[in-house]
């Protein structure tokens, strides 16, 4: 019964050729159905970085600047770990979309990390050039795993091909970024509004609890930075899966392949 229900849910992923939000809807449905696979893998990927970011936030808020270079080195190592296991998660999503077809991973991990490194450089330095290289860098970096795992072509050929797909779907992908930005802003507003209401109204007025110490904590930079990182984690989890559906959506629009067929196969395989 459960597998039949899962198949029916996954069948909804078929509608990925409509508006720009269709691949995002597909990603949300995939996470809902496969949360037992997605969440443990994502936790494994992000745990070291989350610890290091917590240390960095405390060092910055506590003005312990001497520790920042050391923690920054740890952050580099944690980021490499994050890239590897996020790629592994994306491989799982890609494998589901390919109806269980095995894709090589460890032999391609070096190329995936290299593509992500160059993409991050494009994001960092491209932001100074009206954001154009940053736009391409964001999507090439996000597509690195599905792009490199789909076949054994040389990395530079795969990147060049993917750049043409991104350019072809540029307006659509820009609308996707607008939607994702709006989601992030709404999450921040909801979280900060909820904590203000809790500290200023619910606890003192309804429950009679003194919130002086709580307000000091909520007003601290370490707490605010922690909230920002928490929202980043939520968005990053979603974006990791959405990047795979966006990759195939972008590919289908450039190469006339049909993502619906992949989704139908996935639904049938889960039945």
Buried (B, 14 or more C-beta within 10 A) or exposed (E): EEEEEBBEBBBBBBBBEEEBEBBBBBBBBBBEBBEEBBEEBBEBBBBBBBEBBBBBBBBBBEEEEEBBEEBEEBBEEBBBBBBBBBBBBBBBBBBBBBBEEEBEBEEBBEBBBBBBBBBBEBBEEBBEEEEEBBBBBBBBBBBBBBBBBBEEEEBEEBBEBBBEBBBBBBEBBEBBEEBBEEBBEEBBEEBBEEBEEBBBEEBBEEEEEEBEEBBEEBEEEBBBBBBEBBBBBEBBBBBBBBBBBBBBBBBBBBEEEBBBEBBBBBBEEBE
